[in-house]
């Protein structure tokens, strides 16, 4: 069969190769993959020297052979698979049934393939943020995969949300939900947010920090802009800025028992029209190397979903 494998070459980090077909264990179903999404962890893992990482954390396909132990979905069922260690970008994948969730009829395969990692990260960030009702939240990078879902879930949870999104990117669906959308980080109001959820990095992180109320929190979970979070906001605190808490959020990768349940909840929200996944690129898996380059240079917002040939 064919699968995406690492090359170790900058500029072309992955290629389609012939590999051995998987041999499912008793608790694993054999899934024929149709679509998979690419994410920043794919790029980072493929960029590591000497990596053996095979890309594809989230994918959608049909069960070709159910698990021998009788667990999980039956043959022919359309499923989403979430594999934190990668490997879903392949024609066939052996998947523990605890990492499978059926896809509702109202959700297209591309949207389902783009949802798990970003949706799980968004849910767990909001759990870390604490109670949402009546609180003021600032979300940077709301035109990205996680940021857009964060804003939607926070509004649904009762928060008053301000989102920073590039004007050229999709954002009107967020405004329609009641989110205040800001295009220029320098025009943010100061001194009023309870929580800042920061994923862009660079100077925007410093600017966002100054918008917190005294005792507010920053949850920092990425640097999609390609520049590290600067800490010059620390020195601004000596000029009368608010005290604050900064925490680096890392998405857990070992929550197998809860992942499938939470993914199923996210799929239900999507099927009800209450959660929208922004997909900025759709294409064939032969485009993987080029898409990863766009991701590396900040030319890709939202999610990229590719079709297995």
C-alpha positions in Angstrom: 0.0 0.0 0.0 1.0 3.7 -0.1 1.6 6.2 2.7 3.2 9.5 3.4 6.7 9.0 4.8 9.4 11.5 5.9 12.2 12.4 3.6 14.5 14.4 5.9 14.9 17.0 3.2 14.0 20.7 3.9 11.5 22.0 1.4 10.1 18.5 0.8 9.5 17.0 4.2 7.2 14.1 3.1 6.6 12.0 0.1 4.2 9.1 -1.0 6.0 5.8 -0.7 5.2 2.1 -0.8 5.1 0.6 2.7 3.9 -2.7 4.3 0.2 -3.0 4.9 -0.8 -2.8 8.5 -1.7 -6.0 10.5 -4.4 -5.0 13.0 -4.3 -6.3 16.5 -7.5 -7.8 18.0 -8.6 -4.4 19.4 -7.9 -2.5 16.1 -10.1 -1.9 13.1 -8.7 -1.6 9.6 -9.7 1.7 8.1 -9.5 2.8 4.5 -8.6 6.5 4.6 -10.3 9.0 2.4 -9.3 12.4 3.8 -6.7 13.5 6.3 -5.8 16.9 7.7 -2.3 18.5 8.2 -1.5 20.4 11.3 1.5 22.2 12.7 2.6 19.2 14.8 3.0 17.3 11.5 5.3 20.0 10.3 7.3 20.2 13.5 7.7 16.4 13.8 8.8 16.1 10.1 11.3 18.9 10.6 13.1 17.1 13.4 16.6 15.7 12.4 16.5 11.9 11.8 12.7 11.7 12.2 10.8 8.6 11.4 7.4 10.3 12.0 4.7 9.6 9.5 2.2 12.4 9.1 -1.5 12.4 9.7 -3.0 12.9 13.1 -6.6 13.2 12.1 -8.4 11.4 9.2 -11.7 10.1 7.9 -12.4 6.8 6.2 -14.6 3.7 6.2 -14.1 0.6 8.3 -12.8 -2.1 5.9 -12.4 -4.7 8.6 -13.9 -4.5 12.1 -11.8 -5.3 15.2 -11.5 -9.0 15.8 -12.5 -8.6 19.5 -15.9 -7.3 18.4 -15.4 -3.8 19.8 -16.0 -0.6 17.8 -17.9 0.1 14.6 -18.8 -2.5 12.0 -17.6 -2.7 8.4 -18.6 0.2 6.1 -19.1 2.7 8.8 -17.6 6.2 8.1 -15.3 7.1 11.0 -13.0 9.8 12.1 -9.7 8.7 13.6 -7.5 10.7 16.0 -3.9 9.4 16.2 -1.7 11.8 18.3 1.5 9.9 17.2 0.6 10.3 13.5 0.4 7.8 10.7 -3.1 8.5 9.5 -1.9 9.7 6.0 -2.0 6.3 4.4 -4.4 4.2 2.3 -5.0 1.8 5.1 -4.5 2.3 8.9 -4.9 0.0 11.8 -6.7 2.0 14.6 -7.6 1.1 18.2 -11.3 1.2 18.4 -11.0 3.6 21.3 -9.6 6.2 18.9 -12.6 6.0 16.4 -15.8 7.9 16.3 -18.6 7.5 13.8 -19.2 10.6 11.6 -22.8 11.9 11.6 -24.5 12.1 8.3 -24.7 15.9 8.4 -20.9 16.4 8.5 -18.8 16.2 5.4 -15.7 14.1 5.5 -13.3 17.0 5.0 -14.7 18.9 8.0 -14.7 15.8 10.1 -11.0 15.2 9.2 -10.1 18.8 10.2 -11.9 18.8 13.6 -10.4 16.4 16.2 -7.0 17.9 17.1 -8.1 21.5 16.8 -11.4 20.9 18.6 -9.8 18.9 21.4 -7.2 21.6 22.0 -9.9 24.3 22.0 -12.1 22.4 24.5 -9.2 21.8 26.9 -7.9 25.3 26.7 -11.4 26.5 27.7 -11.5 24.0 30.5 -8.2 25.5 31.7 -9.6 29.0 31.4 -12.3 28.2 34.0 -16.0 29.2 34.1 -17.0 31.1 30.9 -20.4 32.6 31.7 -20.1 36.4 31.9 -16.3 36.5 31.5 -14.4 38.5 28.9 -12.0 36.5 26.7 -9.5 37.6 24.1 -8.6 35.0 21.4 -5.7 35.8 19.1 -5.2 33.9 15.8 -9.0 33.4 15.5 -8.5 32.8 11.8 -6.5 29.6 12.5 -7.7 26.1 13.1 -7.8 26.2 17.0 -8.5 29.9 17.4 -11.7 29.8 15.3 -13.1 26.9 17.3 -12.0 28.5 20.6 -14.0 31.6 19.8 -17.1 29.6 18.8 -17.0 27.3 21.8 -16.4 30.2 24.2 -19.4 32.2 22.9 -21.5 29.0 23.2 -20.3 28.7 26.8 -21.5 32.2 27.7 -18.3 34.2 27.4 -18.0 37.7 25.9 -15.4 37.1 23.2 -13.1 39.5 21.3 -11.2 37.8 18.5 -8.1 39.0 16.6 -8.3 37.8 12.9 -6.7 39.0 9.7 -9.2 41.0 7.6 -8.4 38.9 4.5 -9.3 35.6 6.3 -12.8 34.2 7.1 -14.2 35.9 10.2 -17.7 37.0 9.5 -19.2 33.7 10.8 -17.6 34.6 14.2 -19.1 38.1 14.1 -22.5 36.6 13.3 -22.3 34.6 16.6 -21.7 37.8 18.6 -17.9 37.8 18.7 -16.2 41.2 18.5 -13.7 40.9 15.7 -10.6 43.1 15.7 -8.1 43.1 12.7 -5.4 45.3 14.2 -3.8 44.0 17.5 -2.7 47.5 18.3 -6.3 48.7 18.6 -7.3 46.3 21.4 -8.9 47.7 24.5 -6.8 47.7 27.6 -7.3 46.5 31.1 -10.5 44.5 30.9 -10.1 40.8 29.8 -10.2 38.0 32.3 -8.3 35.5 30.0 -6.2 35.9 26.9 -5.8 32.8 24.7 -2.6 33.6 22.7 -1.4 31.6 19.7 0.3 34.0 17.3 3.5 35.0 19.1 5.7 37.9 18.3 4.7 41.4 19.6 1.0 40.5 19.6 1.6 38.5 22.7 3.0 41.5 24.5 0.1 43.7 23.3 -2.5 41.1 24.3 -0.9 40.9 27.8 -1.6 44.6 28.4 -5.3 44.0 27.9 -5.7 41.9 31.0 -7.5 43.0 34.1 -5.4 42.7 37.3 -5.0 39.1 38.2 -6.0 37.9 34.7 -4.4 34.9 32.9 -2.7 34.3 29.6 -2.9 30.8 28.2 -0.1 30.6 25.5 -0.5 27.7 23.1 1.4 28.5 19.9 3.3 30.9 17.7 1.5 30.6 14.3 3.1 33.9 13.2 6.5 32.2 13.2 8.0 34.5 15.8 8.5 33.6 19.5 6.3 35.3 22.1 8.2 38.4 23.3 8.3 39.1 27.0 8.8 42.9 26.9 5.3 43.1 28.5 7.1 42.1 31.7 8.9 45.4 31.9 5.7 47.2 31.2 4.4 45.9 34.5 6.8 48.1 36.4 5.0 51.1 34.8 1.8 50.2 36.5 0.6 47.3 34.4 -1.6 44.6 36.0 -0.3 41.5 37.8 -1.0 38.5 35.7 -0.4 34.7 35.3 1.2 33.3 32.1 0.9 29.6 31.4 2.2 27.6 28.5 -0.5 25.2 27.5 0.5 21.8 26.0 -2.1 19.6 24.5 -2.1 16.1 26.2 -1.5 13.2 23.8 -2.4 10.3 26.2 -6.1 10.9 26.9 -7.2 8.0 24.7 -10.3 7.1 26.8 -11.7 10.7 26.6 -10.6 11.6 23.1 -13.2 9.6 21.2 -16.0 10.8 23.5 -15.0 14.4 23.1 -14.5 14.1 19.3 -18.0 12.6 19.1 -19.4 15.7 21.0 -17.6 18.0 18.6 -19.0 16.1 15.6 -22.5 16.4 17.1 -22.1 20.2 17.4 -20.9 20.4 13.8 -23.8 18.3 12.6 -26.2 20.6 14.4 -24.6 23.6 12.7 -23.3 25.0 15.9 -19.6 24.5 15.1 -17.9 25.4 11.8 -14.4 24.3 10.8 -12.5 26.6 8.4 -10.7 24.8 5.7 -8.3 27.0 3.8 -6.9 24.3 1.5 -8.3 21.2 -0.1 -6.3 19.1 -2.5 -4.6 15.8 -3.3 -2.1 14.2 -0.9 0.6 14.6 -3.6 0.5 18.3 -2.6 1.6 17.5 1.0 5.2 18.9 0.8 4.0 22.2 -0.7 1.2 22.5 1.9 3.7 22.0 4.7 5.9 24.7 3.2 3.0 27.1 3.2 2.3 26.2 6.8 5.9 26.8 7.8 5.9 30.3 6.2 2.6 31.4 7.6 0.8 31.3 4.3 -1.9 28.9 5.5 -4.6 29.8 7.9 -7.4 27.5 8.9 -6.9 23.8 8.2 -5.6 21.9 5.2 -7.4 18.7 4.2 -6.0 16.3 1.6 -7.6 13.4 -0.3 -5.8 10.0 -0.4 -5.5 8.9 -4.0 
